[in-house]
Amino acid sequence: MRASFYRNFVKRLYPPTTTKASNSIHRIRNIMSESDQSIGFDTPRLVTKKILAKLQHEGDGAVVRRGIGRSEQKFLDPFLMLDDFSVSPPAGFPDHPHRGFETVTYMLQGSITHQDFAGHKGTIHTGDVQWMTAGRGIIHSEMPAGEGAQKGLQLWINLSSQDKMIEPRYQELLSDEIKRAEKDGAEVRIIAGESMGVRSPVYTRTPTMYLDFTLKPRAQVHQNIPESWNGFVYVIEGEGVFGMPNSSPSTAHHVLVLGPGDGLSVWNRSSKPLRFVLIAGQPINEPVVQYGPFVMNTEAEIDQTIEDYHYSKNGFEMAKYWRSQ
């Protein structure tokens, strides 16, 4: 979604493991097993880092809260960026390119109209999802489709080296098409992955879980997460206790990076609803070289991408004459 250009050199992400962290996990497992016998997993994930997604300007007059892709958390393999965006006309995200990854746009309020240089055009509304695989190249625009603030989340997911140059594709889900489940005051919209025995139909080329939870006051939820995956939480509204029963509550606009384990427990001990997304994915474990909206594995591939874009070739052929309407 972003047209600004900046360089990040090769980063490899490996979750830290220490004897101290291991002892903490065993200790909290014992605490939770005494208080709740039905959590459904063996090793609870704890919050290892809490990041406030601060406001910044992006695009043409838009405002975002960036939680992943900032100095405090450059990447979380396979995730490259998470923006909580708010855009009002005439601001927006005019024509800009992408290569080498996927973008997932989830509307929380209002509507965004998308169009690209291949002729794809559409509008997503509150609760809708667009899962775009940029692959070898896309140039598109994302502009507000209504009056007032249009709000949503955009997640960037890396692609492996073998998938970076595939043909672009889209998966779009209307709000009513997103699978839902509910249990004991906890409701979940399953954008990708599985929760409460319900699975999303979305195909994730990089294996990914994307769950939107709403917990009523005094509700709790215990969600399995594949043990080898990296994961994080973004709190949309309210406040909740994440990971361990005696941890301090986390409030809206915070990213919570999760440590190792095979599940996450969350408690809403407040008098208001708690809403958050839980996002996790299988690490790719490859070098990441990023130049703004281009994400490849080597500097040479980035140089080639810039040349392709400049000369409208190798996936950017239609860029020379196309302009969004």
Disulfide bonds with the S-S distance in Angstrom:
none
